[in-house]
Amino acid sequence: MIFTFAPESTVTPSFLPEAEAVVAKGGGKLRYVQLTLSDEEQERRIGDPSRAAHGKLISLELLRELRPMFKAADAAMPAPLVTID
């Protein structure tokens, strides 16, 4: 099974341990994959109309304000098995 997860402050600290326990109960194991994007590329993409169409963040100002929180959430994640840029 593959599911996506974006760490951020509204996700409870217990989410990942609980997900790992559910998967382990079924005989599986979570494997973490981190997707990365440079700040410059993220800022270039932020205003793309397709983001608005899907209800995603489109404000460059808000992105810059939230970025430290996003980076802190990323740093708290378990080590990834693979990182893709």
Secondary structure as a PSIPRED ss2 file (coil, helix, strand):
# PSIPRED VFORMAT (PSIPRED V4.0)

   1 M C   1.000  0.000  0.000
   2 I C   1.000  0.000  0.000
   3 F C   1.000  0.000  0.000
   4 T C   1.000  0.000  0.000
   5 F C   1.000  0.000  0.000
   6 A C   1.000  0.000  0.000
   7 P C   1.000  0.000  0.000
   8 E C   1.000  0.000  0.000
   9 S C   1.000  0.000  0.000
  10 T C   1.000  0.000  0.000
  11 V C   1.000  0.000  0.000
  12 T C   1.000  0.000  0.000
  13 P C   1.000  0.000  0.000
  14 S C   1.000  0.000  0.000
  15 F H   0.000  1.000  0.000
  16 L H   0.000  1.000  0.000
  17 P H   0.000  1.000  0.000
  18 E H   0.000  1.000  0.000
  19 A H   0.000  1.000  0.000
  20 E H   0.000  1.000  0.000
  21 A H   0.000  1.000  0.000
  22 V H   0.000  1.000  0.000
  23 V H   0.000  1.000  0.000
  24 A H   0.000  1.000  0.000
  25 K H   0.000  1.000  0.000
  26 G C   1.000  0.000  0.000
  27 G C   1.000  0.000  0.000
  28 G C   1.000  0.000  0.000
  29 K C   1.000  0.000  0.000
  30 L C   1.000  0.000  0.000
  31 R C   1.000  0.000  0.000
  32 Y C   1.000  0.000  0.000
  33 V E   0.000  0.000  1.000
  34 Q E   0.000  0.000  1.000
  35 L E   0.000  0.000  1.000
  36 T C   1.000  0.000  0.000
  37 L C   1.000  0.000  0.000
  38 S C   1.000  0.000  0.000
  39 D H   0.000  1.000  0.000
  40 E H   0.000  1.000  0.000
  41 E H   0.000  1.000  0.000
  42 Q H   0.000  1.000  0.000
  43 E H   0.000  1.000  0.000
  44 R H   0.000  1.000  0.000
  45 R H   0.000  1.000  0.000
  46 I C   1.000  0.000  0.000
  47 G C   1.000  0.000  0.000
  48 D C   1.000  0.000  0.000
  49 P H   0.000  1.000  0.000
  50 S H   0.000  1.000  0.000
  51 R H   0.000  1.000  0.000
  52 A H   0.000  1.000  0.000
  53 A H   0.000  1.000  0.000
  54 H C   1.000  0.000  0.000
  55 G C   1.000  0.000  0.000
  56 K C   1.000  0.000  0.000
  57 L C   1.000  0.000  0.000
  58 I C   1.000  0.000  0.000
  59 S C   1.000  0.000  0.000
  60 L H   0.000  1.000  0.000
  61 E H   0.000  1.000  0.000
  62 L H   0.000  1.000  0.000
  63 L H   0.000  1.000  0.000
  64 R H   0.000  1.000  0.000
  65 E H   0.000  1.000  0.000
  66 L H   0.000  1.000  0.000
  67 R H   0.000  1.000  0.000
  68 P H   0.000  1.000  0.000
  69 M H   0.000  1.000  0.000
  70 F H   0.000  1.000  0.000
  71 K H   0.000  1.000  0.000
  72 A H   0.000  1.000  0.000
  73 A H   0.000  1.000  0.000
  74 D H   0.000  1.000  0.000
  75 A H   0.000  1.000  0.000
  76 A C   1.000  0.000  0.000
  77 M C   1.000  0.000  0.000
  78 P C   1.000  0.000  0.000
  79 A C   1.000  0.000  0.000
  80 P C   1.000  0.000  0.000
  81 L C   1.000  0.000  0.000
  82 V E   0.000  0.000  1.000
  83 T E   0.000  0.000  1.000
  84 I E   0.000  0.000  1.000
  85 D C   1.000  0.000  0.000
